[in-house]
Amino acid sequence: MARKNKKREAGSGSITKRKDGRWQGQYVSGYDPETGKPRRHTIYGQTQKEVAEKLRAATSSIDNGTFQEPRKITVAEYAAEYMTTHVATLTDSTQRSYEKNLRLHILPALGSRRLTDLTHREVQRFALSLWAGGKGLAPKTVHTVFGTLHALLTAAQRDEILQRNVADFCSLPRVTQTRAKAITSAELNQFLDLIRKDEFYYLFFLDIFSGMRQSEILGLRWADIDWDRNSLVVRKQLQQKCKKGDYSYTLIDPKENKQRRIILAETAMLTLQKQRTKQQRQRLAAGPL
C-alpha cells in the first residue's frame, strides 16, 4: 500500500486562538532543500478576522509566486504591506500623514535595507539626519516622521519578523513650546470690522468665541446646538478622504470618541441664530436644488 504523504502543501494555513486571547495563523511557504523541513511562519492578531486577512495575503502571494521570506523583506516592501494591513484601519488624515512620511523621508533613506538588518545605530543616524543633516526639519516634524518609523517597526515585531524594535530609545530633538501671542481687544474688533461683510463672518465669529478646531466647526450640525443651555456639543469632525480617486468629505467621530460641551456667550448664540436664518433663506432661494 502506498504511504500517505503527510506533508502540508505550500500556501496552506490554519488559524487558532491563543490562551492570551489573541489569534494566530500558521502557514508553510515551502521546504528547505537541504533538510526537507517545512518553512513555517506564524502571524498574530487581536481578532480572527485580522489574522485571516493576513493569512490570505501571505498564502495568495505564495500561490502567485510573489512571496518573499520574512527575513528577506526590505523596509520598502514591508512598508507597502504595513500601509494596507495596519494603517488602513486608521483615519484618512493619519493615513495621509504616514504615507507622506514614508515617501518623503523614511523610504529614500532606509527603503532598500532588509528589515531584519536594520540596527539601532543606523536608525539613530537616520533620526539625526532629519534635523541636524541637510533636511533641517523642525523638532516637532522630526518626532512625527520618526513616530511613523517606530510604528512600522512595532508592527513588524508583532508580525514576528523582528525580535525587537531597534527604534526604541533613540535620541530626538527636544520640542519646545512657543508662547502664543494673544490678540488684543482692539485687534479683535478691527478684524471683525474688516470681515463683517464676508460670506463666512458668522463662522469666524463662532470660531473666535468657542476655540473649536477647524474640522470641528465644519462638522457642526444644528442637532449639536443646545439652545436652552446656551451651548453646543462637539460630536463630529469634517474630514476629506484624499484617497486616489476619492476626495469626498465625511463626518467622523472625535479622537477616541470624546465628545465635549462648549458653553457659549449670548453673542455667540445670537450669531448661530443669524446663521440659521441665513441658511433658511439660502435654501428657499435654491428651491429644489
Number of C-alpha atoms within 10 A of each C-alpha: 3 4 5 6 6 6 10 14 13 17 19 18 20 13 18 13 15 10 7 6 10 14 20 21 20 17 23 21 24 18 16 10 8 6 7 9 11 17 13 13 17 17 20 23 19 12 13 16 12 17 23 20 12 18 24 15 15 22 20 15 15 18 14 9 9 10 16 14 11 17 13 14 19 19 25 20 17 19 26 12 14 18 17 11 15 15 19 12 11 11 13 18 14 13 20 16 14 21 17 14 20 24 15 11 18 22 17 11 14 19 18 13 16 17 23 18 13 18 12 14 12 14 20 18 14 17 23 18 16 23 17 13 12 8 11 13 15 14 15 15 15 22 18 14 21 24 15 18 24 18 17 23 25 20 18 22 15 16 17 16 22 19 12 14 19 20 23 13 9 15 11 16 15 11 12 8 7 6 6 6 6 7 8 9 9 8 11 12 10 12 11 15 12 11 14 14 10 12 9 11 17 21 16 17 17 19 16 12 13 17 11 14 11 14 16 21 19 15 19 18 14 10 10 15 18 15 13 6 9 15 18 21 16 20 20 23 19 18 20 14 17 14 12 6 7 9 11 10 11 13 16 17 15 16 10 6 10 10 12 11 13 15 16 16 14 11 12 20 19 14 17 19 14 13 16 13 12 11 12 12 11 11 12 10 10 9 7 6 6
